[in-house]
């Protein structure tokens, strides 16, 4: 449990460094910090700000599989995310030397090897209140949905 807490603290510190440092961030320093603290993967929880497209695998109304979402992404097509391009967590993962994209847990193309550097459990319209999650058939609500049982 302590390792999980330390990893979360490191992730939050990295996020704070990246978001508040003017100009370029020293990537070598970030990578050394990650290595020194044995950061092996990034687990992402949240809402539409970090949703990698998990909603498209659920029976619900909120989806991001249409334009303009993805217009500035690598292939210029809808990405299933509620963003136009890469997410902040992708930039953090790349900065510490992992991967350019952290996959979604419900991504149909997800392979076990993709989990080595992290996965996203985020889903748009998720919240801390189970009522909203239940009304929208959303898997949020404290990550209580059956989708996360694997």
Secondary structure, DSSP 4 states (H G I P E B T S, - for coil): -HHHHHHHHHHHHHHHHHHH--S---HHHHHHHHHHTT---EEE--STTT--SGGGGSSSS--B-STTTTTTSTTSS--BSSSSS--HHHHHHHHTTS-S-PPBTT-TT--GGGGGGEEE---TT--S-HHHHHHTT-S-TTTTSGGG--
